[in-house]
Amino acid sequence: MSAATQSRDTCLPDIILEIGRASDANTLVTLFSRYLDTFSLGPYTLAEICRAGDDWRENLILGTVPDTYLTEYFATNSFFDSPTFRATQYSCKPISFAKIFDIAQLSRRGHKIYNRAKKAGLEKGYCFPLKGRSCRPTMMYIAGDFKNIDAQALMLMEMVILAFYRRACDLFPGSELQGIRHDGGLSDRERETLSWVAQGKTDWEIAQLLEISERTVHYHIENAKKKMMVPTRLQAVVEAIRNLEILI
């Protein structure tokens, strides 16, 4: 080990180094559970959503929240009305459940989600927003009482959570998850044609704007659909926007 590596490692808490070396998912979950035990926190779940269907196993979800809770949560399509996911998508810092589950502001569906969480003992805690791969909704959900955790400890916890997510991504590369777009991304011409589709242009109009044939426009759009693994041009536009391939 070089002197530079030794110096860097001595600046990192042991838990971050241990998480970075976790050999499998079970070890990763156990290490983070032990870390949270020192604060009397838990259960917890890391969630990276690539499919908002009724089977949570299609996503990257690791932690100690019971499978029965996750199964019911996804079976009832709670993700679409989830106050926790909505809150983390608009924040760059940890958010307390008390703020997320503001009863006065909750919709009827939100109330049902809150009551289900309360029944499972998950009504107190914090949500930590994360930058997900391909801009997927991603967060760490930690239940428990945070009243004795100061700002410094909370910031360190964010670092540990980031290490956890990075290691989870290493253990579960994108190619193992369903619904992942082609690794190569879109070509410049595919992005250009989809950008015009997003503005409501027809193939003929795009051909005139780009000074290429209508057949070539159709070819680029079809390639984009294949890479995005979607059947329609509308879905290709949505996926391209979601993955930041195009901006509108």
Backbone hydrogen bonds in HBPLUS format (Angstrom, degrees):
<---DONOR---> <-ACCEPTOR-->    atom                        ^
c    i                          cat <-CA-CA->   ^        H-A-AA   ^      H-
h    n   atom  resd res      DA  || num        DHA   H-A  angle D-A-AA Bond
n    s   type  num  typ     dist DA aas  dist angle  dist       angle   num
A0006-GLN N   A0002-SER O   2.98 MM   4  6.27 160.6  2.01 151.3 156.6     1
A0007-SER N   A0003-ALA O   2.91 MM   4  6.09 158.7  1.95 147.9 153.6     2
A0008-ARG N   A0004-ALA O   2.97 MM   4  6.18 155.5  2.03 143.8 150.5     3
A0009-ASP N   A0005-THR O   2.93 MM   4  6.10 164.9  1.95 153.2 156.9     4
A0010-THR N   A0006-GLN O   3.06 MM   4  6.23 151.6  2.14 147.2 153.9     5
A0011-CYS N   A0008-ARG O   3.09 MM   3  5.42 148.1  2.19 105.9 115.5     6
A0012-LEU N   A0009-ASP O   3.10 MM   3  5.31 158.8  2.15 107.2 113.9     7
A0016-ILE N   A0013-PRO O   3.09 MM   3  5.62 132.2  2.32 113.0 124.0     8
A0017-LEU N   A0013-PRO O   3.43 MM   4  6.85 157.9  2.48 150.8 156.7     9
A0018-GLU N   A0014-ASP O   2.85 MM   4  6.11 159.5  1.90 157.4 163.8    10
A0019-ILE N   A0015-ILE O   2.91 MM   4  6.01 159.6  1.95 144.2 149.7    11
A0020-GLY N   A0016-ILE O   3.00 MM   4  6.13 154.8  2.06 142.0 149.1    12
A0021-ARG N   A0018-GLU O   3.10 MM   3  5.22 145.8  2.22  99.4 109.6    13
A0022-ALA N   A0019-ILE O   3.16 MM   3  5.16 165.9  2.18 106.7 111.0    14
A0028-LEU N   A0024-ASP O   3.07 MM   4  6.32 158.8  2.11 149.8 156.3    15
A0029-VAL N   A0025-ALA O   2.90 MM   4  6.13 164.3  1.92 156.4 159.5    16
A0030-THR N   A0026-ASN O   2.98 MM   4  6.12 159.3  2.02 145.5 151.5    17
A0031-LEU N   A0027-THR O   2.94 MM   4  6.09 163.1  1.97 152.8 156.8    18
A0032-PHE N   A0028-LEU O   3.15 MM   4  6.38 165.1  2.17 150.2 153.7    19
A0033-SER N   A0029-VAL O   2.95 MM   4  6.08 150.9  2.04 144.1 153.0    20
A0034-ARG N   A0030-THR O   3.00 MM   4  6.24 157.1  2.05 151.1 156.1    21
A0035-TYR N   A0031-LEU O   3.08 MM   4  6.36 153.0  2.16 143.2 150.8    22
A0036-LEU N   A0032-PHE O   2.96 MM   4  6.24 161.2  2.00 151.0 155.0    23
A0037-ASP N   A0033-SER O   2.90 MM   4  6.12 140.7  2.05 142.3 153.9    24
A0038-THR N   A0035-TYR O   3.22 MM   3  5.64 143.1  2.36 105.5 114.5    25
A0039-PHE N   A0036-LEU O   2.92 MM   3  5.36 152.9  1.99 111.4 120.1    26
A0041-LEU N   A0036-LEU O   3.02 MM   5  5.12 170.9  2.03 135.1 136.9    27
A0040-SER N   A0037-ASP O   3.03 MM   3  4.65 158.0  2.08  97.3 104.1    28
A0042-GLY N   A0143-ALA O   2.77 MM 101  4.95 163.7  1.79 156.5 156.4    29
A0143-ALA N   A0043-PRO O   2.94 MM 100  5.60 173.2  1.95 174.0 175.9    30
A0064-THR N   A0044-TYR O   2.74 MM  20  5.42 145.4  1.86 149.2 160.6    31
A0065-VAL N   A0044-TYR O   3.25 MM  21  5.64 132.5  2.49 143.2 138.6    32
A0045-THR N   A0141-TYR O   2.86 MM  96  5.15 142.4  2.00 138.4 150.1    33
A0141-TYR N   A0045-THR O   2.79 MM  96  5.15 166.5  1.80 150.6 155.4    34
A0046-LEU N   A0062-LEU O   2.69 MM  16  5.20 169.0  1.70 164.0 167.3    35
A0062-LEU N   A0046-LEU O   3.01 MM  16  5.20 148.5  2.11 139.3 149.0    36
A0047-ALA N   A0139-MET O   2.92 MM  92  5.57 170.3  1.93 170.5 173.5    37
A0139-MET N   A0047-ALA O   2.99 MM  92  5.57 150.3  2.08 145.9 155.3    38
A0048-GLU N   A0060-LEU O   2.84 MM  12  5.09 155.6  1.90 149.3 156.8    39
A0060-LEU N   A0048-GLU O   3.18 MM  12  5.09 148.1  2.29 157.7 155.8    40
A0049-ILE N   A0137-PRO O   2.94 MM  88  5.52 171.7  1.95 165.2 166.0    41
A0058-GLU N   A0055-ASP O   3.18 MM   3  6.02 171.0  2.19 123.4 125.8    42
A0059-ASN N   A0056-TRP O   3.13 MM   3  5.77 164.7  2.15 118.6 122.1    43
A0069-TYR N   A0066-PRO O   3.13 MM   3  5.46 126.4  2.43 104.1 116.1    44
A0070-LEU N   A0066-PRO O   3.26 MM   4  6.67 161.8  2.30 151.0 155.4    45
A0071-THR N   A0067-ASP O   2.82 MM   4  6.00 160.4  1.86 155.3 160.8    46
A0072-GLU N   A0068-THR O   3.12 MM   4  6.27 162.4  2.15 143.6 147.6    47
A0073-TYR N   A0069-TYR O   2.88 MM   4  6.02 157.8  1.93 149.6 156.7    48
A0074-PHE N   A0070-LEU O   3.01 MM   4  6.20 165.7  2.03 154.0 155.5    49
A0075-ALA N   A0071-THR O   2.92 MM   4  5.91 152.7  1.99 143.6 152.5    50
A0076-THR N   A0072-GLU O   3.14 MM   4  6.17 140.0  2.31 143.1 149.8    51
A0078-SER N   A0073-TYR O   3.09 MM   5  5.50 157.5  2.15 175.2 170.2    52
A0077-ASN N   A0074-PHE O   3.03 MM   3  4.99 161.9  2.06 108.8 111.0    53
A0081-ASP N   A0078-SER O   3.05 MM   3  5.40 139.5  2.22 107.7 118.8    54
A0082-SER N   A0079-PHE O   3.25 MM   3  4.90 165.3  2.27  99.9 103.9    55
A0086-ARG N   A0082-SER O   3.08 MM   4  6.20 163.5  2.11 150.4 155.6    56
A0087-ALA N   A0083-PRO O   2.96 MM   4  5.96 154.5  2.02 139.4 146.3    57
A0088-THR N   A0084-THR O   3.04 MM   4  6.25 162.5  2.07 151.2 155.4    58
A0089-GLN N   A0085-PHE O   3.11 MM   4  6.20 141.1  2.27 143.4 152.4    59
A0090-TYR N   A0087-ALA O   3.19 MM   3  5.57 151.8  2.27 106.4 114.5    60
A0091-SER N   A0088-THR O   3.47 MM   3  5.12 169.0  2.48 101.5 101.1    61
A0095-ILE N   A0127-CYS O   2.90 MM  32  5.30 159.4  1.94 151.6 158.3    62
A0127-CYS N   A0095-ILE O   2.85 MM  32  5.30 160.0  1.89 151.3 157.4    63
A0099-LYS N   A0096-SER O   3.10 MM   3  5.50 130.5  2.36 105.6 116.6    64
A0100-ILE N   A0096-SER O   3.11 MM   4  6.46 161.3  2.15 148.8 154.6    65
A0097-PHE N   A0125-GLY O   2.87 MM  28  5.41 161.7  1.91 141.3 139.3    66
A0101-PHE N   A0097-PHE O   2.68 MM   4  5.67 173.8  1.68 157.1 159.3    67
A0105-GLN N   A0102-ASP O   2.84 MM   3  5.51 144.3  1.97 121.3 131.4    68
A0106-LEU N   A0103-ILE O   3.36 MM   3  5.27 150.3  2.45  98.8 106.9    69
A0111-HIS N   A0107-SER O   2.88 MM   4  6.21 148.4  1.98 150.9 158.4    70
A0112-LYS N   A0108-ARG O   3.20 MM   4  6.56 152.2  2.28 142.8 149.4    71
A0113-ILE N   A0109-ARG O   2.98 MM   4  6.32 156.0  2.04 151.3 157.8    72
A0114-TYR N   A0110-GLY O   2.90 MM   4  6.13 158.8  1.94 148.7 154.7    73
A0115-ASN N   A0111-HIS O   2.88 MM   4  6.09 163.2  1.91 151.5 155.9    74
A0116-ARG N   A0112-LYS O   2.99 MM   4  6.17 150.7  2.08 143.3 151.1    75
A0117-ALA N   A0113-ILE O   2.98 MM   4  6.23 155.3  2.04 145.9 152.7    76
A0118-LYS N   A0114-TYR O   2.81 MM   4  6.07 157.1  1.87 153.0 159.9    77
A0119-LYS N   A0115-ASN O   2.95 MM   4  6.09 156.3  2.01 142.4 148.4    78
A0120-ALA N   A0116-ARG O   3.16 MM   4  6.40 140.2  2.32 137.6 147.5    79
A0120-ALA N   A0117-ALA O   3.13 MM   3  5.12 125.3  2.44  93.3 107.4    80
A0122-LEU N   A0117-ALA O   2.70 MM   5  4.84 167.6  1.72 150.0 146.2    81
A0121-GLY N   A0118-LYS O   2.97 MM   3  4.93 158.7  2.02 103.6 110.0    82
A0144-GLY N   A0124-LYS O   2.83 MM  20  5.39 152.8  1.91 116.9 121.9    83
A0126-TYR N   A0142-ILE O   2.89 MM  16  5.48 155.0  1.95 157.7 163.9    84
A0142-ILE N   A0126-TYR O   2.97 MM  16  5.48 170.8  1.98 174.6 173.7    85
A0128-PHE N   A0140-MET O   2.79 MM  12  5.00 161.4  1.83 150.4 156.4    86
A0140-MET N   A0128-PHE O   2.92 MM  12  5.00 153.6  1.99 137.4 146.0    87
A0130-LEU N   A0138-THR O   3.13 MM   8  5.33 151.8  2.21 141.1 132.9    88
A0135-CYS N   A0132-GLY O   3.12 MM   3  5.05 133.0  2.35 133.2 124.0    89
A0136-ARG N   A0133-ARG O   3.03 MM   3  5.78 156.4  2.09 121.3 126.7    90
A0149-ILE N   A0146-PHE O   3.04 MM   3  5.29 166.7  2.06 118.7 120.9    91
A0154-LEU N   A0150-ASP O   2.97 MM   4  6.21 152.4  2.04 150.9 159.6    92
A0155-MET N   A0151-ALA O   2.96 MM   4  6.16 150.0  2.05 144.0 151.4    93
A0156-LEU N   A0152-GLN O   3.01 MM   4  6.30 155.6  2.07 147.4 153.9    94
A0157-MET N   A0153-ALA O   2.91 MM   4  6.12 149.5  2.01 140.3 149.2    95
A0158-GLU N   A0154-LEU O   3.06 MM   4  6.37 144.9  2.19 139.7 148.3    96
A0159-MET N   A0155-MET O   3.24 MM   4  6.64 148.1  2.35 141.5 149.1    97
A0159-MET N   A0156-LEU O   3.04 MM   3  5.10 118.1  2.44  95.6 110.7    98
A0160-VAL N   A0156-LEU O   3.03 MM   4  6.42 154.5  2.10 150.5 157.5    99
A0161-ILE N   A0157-MET O   2.87 MM   4  6.11 157.5  1.92 151.8 158.2   100
A0162-LEU N   A0158-GLU O   2.96 MM   4  6.18 154.9  2.02 145.9 152.3   101
A0163-ALA N   A0159-MET O   3.02 MM   4  6.31 156.1  2.08 145.6 151.8   102
A0164-PHE N   A0160-VAL O   2.89 MM   4  6.17 151.8  1.97 146.0 154.3   103
A0165-TYR N   A0161-ILE O   2.90 MM   4  6.22 161.1  1.94 153.4 157.4   104
A0166-ARG N   A0162-LEU O   2.92 MM   4  6.14 162.5  1.96 151.5 156.5   105
A0167-ARG N   A0163-ALA O   2.98 MM   4  6.15 157.8  2.03 146.3 152.3   106
A0168-ALA N   A0164-PHE O   2.89 MM   4  6.12 152.6  1.97 147.0 155.5   107
A0169-CYS N   A0165-TYR O   2.89 MM   4  6.16 152.1  1.97 149.4 156.3   108
A0170-ASP N   A0166-ARG O   3.04 MM   4  6.36 145.7  2.16 140.3 149.5   109
A0171-LEU N   A0167-ARG O   2.94 MM   4  6.24 154.2  2.01 148.9 155.5   110
A0172-PHE N   A0168-ALA O   2.81 MM   4  5.94 138.6  1.98 142.9 154.8   111
A0176-GLU N   A0173-PRO O   2.95 MM   3  5.84 164.8  1.97 129.6 134.2   112
A0177-LEU N   A0174-GLY O   3.02 MM   3  5.43 159.6  2.06 114.2 120.7   113
A0182-HIS N   A0227-LYS O   2.82 MM  45  4.81 159.1  1.87 139.1 146.2   114
A0185-GLY N   A0182-HIS O   3.07 MM   3  5.78 162.1  2.11 122.3 127.3   115
A0191-ARG N   A0187-SER O   2.96 MM   4  6.23 159.3  2.01 153.5 158.7   116
A0192-GLU N   A0188-ASP O   2.94 MM   4  6.14 152.5  2.02 142.8 151.0   117
A0193-THR N   A0189-ARG O   2.92 MM   4  6.15 164.0  1.95 150.0 153.1   118
A0194-LEU N   A0190-GLU O   3.00 MM   4  6.11 164.5  2.03 147.3 152.0   119
A0195-SER N   A0191-ARG O   2.92 MM   4  6.02 146.9  2.03 142.4 151.5   120
A0196-TRP N   A0192-GLU O   3.24 MM   4  6.58 148.6  2.35 143.4 150.5   121
A0197-VAL N   A0193-THR O   2.97 MM   4  6.30 150.4  2.06 145.4 154.6   122
A0198-ALA N   A0194-LEU O   2.85 MM   4  6.09 154.0  1.92 147.9 154.2   123
A0199-GLN N   A0196-TRP O   3.01 MM   3  5.04 138.1  2.19  96.0 108.4   124
A0201-LYS N   A0196-TRP O   3.15 MM   5  5.63 164.9  2.17 149.1 145.2   125
A0200-GLY N   A0197-VAL O   2.89 MM   3  5.13 158.9  1.93 114.5 116.8   126
A0206-ILE N   A0202-THR O   2.92 MM   4  6.17 160.0  1.96 154.3 160.0   127
A0207-ALA N   A0203-ASP O   2.89 MM   4  6.07 153.6  1.96 146.6 154.1   128
A0208-GLN N   A0204-TRP O   3.06 MM   4  6.40 150.8  2.15 146.6 153.8   129
A0209-LEU N   A0205-GLU O   3.00 MM   4  6.27 156.7  2.06 146.9 153.4   130
A0210-LEU N   A0206-ILE O   2.89 MM   4  6.05 156.4  1.95 153.6 159.1   131
A0211-GLU N   A0207-ALA O   2.83 MM   4  5.55 116.8  2.23 134.0 148.3   132
A0212-ILE N   A0207-ALA O   3.07 MM   5  4.99 152.9  2.15 135.8 143.3   133
A0216-THR N   A0213-SER O   3.12 MM   3  5.18 121.7  2.48  94.8 108.7   134
A0217-VAL N   A0213-SER O   3.13 MM   4  6.52 152.5  2.21 147.1 154.4   135
A0218-HIS N   A0214-GLU O   3.03 MM   4  6.32 162.5  2.06 149.4 153.4   136
A0219-TYR N   A0215-ARG O   2.96 MM   4  6.21 149.8  2.06 141.9 150.4   137
A0220-HIS N   A0216-THR O   3.04 MM   4  6.33 157.2  2.10 150.7 154.8   138
A0221-ILE N   A0217-VAL O   3.05 MM   4  6.33 158.9  2.09 153.7 159.7   139
A0222-GLU N   A0218-HIS O   2.94 MM   4  6.11 159.4  1.98 150.0 155.7   140
A0223-ASN N   A0219-TYR O   3.02 MM   4  6.23 154.0  2.09 144.7 151.8   141
A0224-ALA N   A0220-HIS O   3.00 MM   4  6.23 155.0  2.06 143.3 150.0   142
A0225-LYS N   A0221-ILE O   2.98 MM   4  6.27 155.3  2.04 148.7 155.0   143
A0226-LYS N   A0222-GLU O   3.06 MM   4  6.35 154.7  2.13 146.7 152.8   144
A0227-LYS N   A0223-ASN O   2.98 MM   4  6.26 161.5  2.02 152.5 157.2   145
A0228-MET N   A0224-ALA O   2.90 MM   4  6.07 151.8  1.98 148.4 156.4   146
A0229-MET N   A0225-LYS O   2.90 MM   4  5.90 111.6  2.38 132.5 149.0   147
A0230-VAL N   A0225-LYS O   3.08 MM   5  5.37 166.6  2.10 149.7 153.8   148
A0229-MET N   A0226-LYS O   3.12 MM   3  4.90 144.9  2.25  93.3 103.8   149
A0236-ALA N   A0232-THR O   3.06 MM   4  6.34 147.3  2.17 139.5 149.3   150
A0237-VAL N   A0233-ARG O   2.95 MM   4  6.22 151.9  2.03 147.1 153.3   151
A0238-VAL N   A0234-LEU O   3.02 MM   4  6.35 161.2  2.06 150.1 155.0   152
A0239-GLU N   A0235-GLN O   2.89 MM   4  6.09 165.6  1.91 152.1 155.5   153
A0240-ALA N   A0236-ALA O   2.90 MM   4  6.01 154.7  1.96 143.9 151.6   154
A0241-ILE N   A0237-VAL O   2.94 MM   4  6.17 155.0  2.00 150.7 156.9   155
A0242-ARG N   A0238-VAL O   2.92 MM   4  6.12 162.8  1.95 149.3 154.7   156
A0243-ASN N   A0239-GLU O   2.86 MM   4  6.01 149.8  1.95 146.8 154.5   157
A0245-GLU N   A0240-ALA O   2.71 MM   5  4.83 147.0  1.82 156.8 158.2   158
A0246-ILE N   A0240-ALA O   3.32 MM   6  5.69 153.3  2.39 115.6 116.3   159
A0244-LEU N   A0241-ILE O   3.07 MM   3  4.98 160.8  2.11 104.7 109.4   160
